[in-house]
Amino acid sequence: GYVATPLTRKYVGEEMFSYMTQRFARVPQGRMAHPEEIAAAIAFLASEDASFITGQVVNCSGGQS
């Protein structure tokens, strides 16, 4: 899914970016992901807290999938 970054803003345009960050109806969370949210999932998987997790797909989609 889309992540709220400057590149996404440039790609979709200002009006669509505003819609996607505030009331994105296609996503149950109602918005795009923030980069920090994706980074947190990656940091967890790279940490010792996830040392026994193998071969998983972590879906960071705000409930879209």
VMD Tcl script that draws the C-alpha trace (Angstrom):
set ca {
  {0.00 0.00 0.00}
  {0.88 3.63 -0.05}
  {3.12 5.17 2.59}
  {2.94 8.90 3.31}
  {6.31 10.08 1.98}
  {7.43 13.04 -0.11}
  {7.74 10.72 -3.12}
  {4.13 9.57 -2.70}
  {3.02 13.20 -2.41}
  {4.81 14.01 -5.66}
  {3.40 10.91 -7.42}
  {-0.28 11.32 -6.48}
  {-0.46 15.13 -6.25}
  {-1.33 17.41 -3.35}
  {-5.11 17.00 -3.41}
  {-5.01 13.18 -3.54}
  {-2.25 13.07 -0.92}
  {-4.41 15.10 1.45}
  {-7.33 12.73 0.88}
  {-5.14 9.67 1.38}
  {-3.68 10.95 4.66}
  {-6.99 12.03 6.23}
  {-9.98 10.06 4.93}
  {-8.77 7.27 2.64}
  {-12.00 5.26 2.32}
  {-10.29 2.26 0.68}
  {-8.34 1.50 3.88}
  {-10.17 0.56 7.12}
  {-7.72 2.72 9.12}
  {-8.80 5.65 6.92}
  {-5.31 6.76 5.93}
  {-1.98 5.77 4.44}
  {0.76 4.29 6.58}
  {3.37 6.55 8.11}
  {7.01 5.62 7.44}
  {7.58 5.19 11.18}
  {4.90 2.48 11.31}
  {6.62 0.44 8.61}
  {10.01 1.04 10.25}
  {8.68 -0.20 13.61}
  {7.58 -3.50 12.07}
  {10.98 -3.93 10.41}
  {12.82 -3.00 13.62}
  {10.81 -5.59 15.54}
  {11.56 -8.33 13.01}
  {15.26 -7.43 13.12}
  {15.35 -7.43 16.92}
  {16.04 -10.18 19.45}
  {12.33 -10.00 20.37}
  {11.61 -11.73 17.06}
  {14.45 -14.23 17.26}
  {12.13 -17.24 17.00}
  {10.00 -15.86 14.17}
  {10.85 -17.34 10.76}
  {9.32 -17.25 7.30}
  {6.42 -14.93 8.03}
  {4.73 -12.24 5.98}
  {3.83 -9.18 8.05}
  {1.02 -7.31 6.39}
  {1.23 -3.58 7.19}
  {-1.86 -2.52 5.27}
  {-4.07 -0.76 7.81}
  {-6.61 -3.55 7.42}
  {-6.86 -3.30 3.64}
  {-5.80 -6.91 3.07}
}
mol new
graphics top color blue
foreach p $ca { graphics top sphere $p radius 0.5 }
foreach p [lrange $ca 0 end-1] q [lrange $ca 1 end] { graphics top cylinder $p $q radius 0.2 }
display resetview
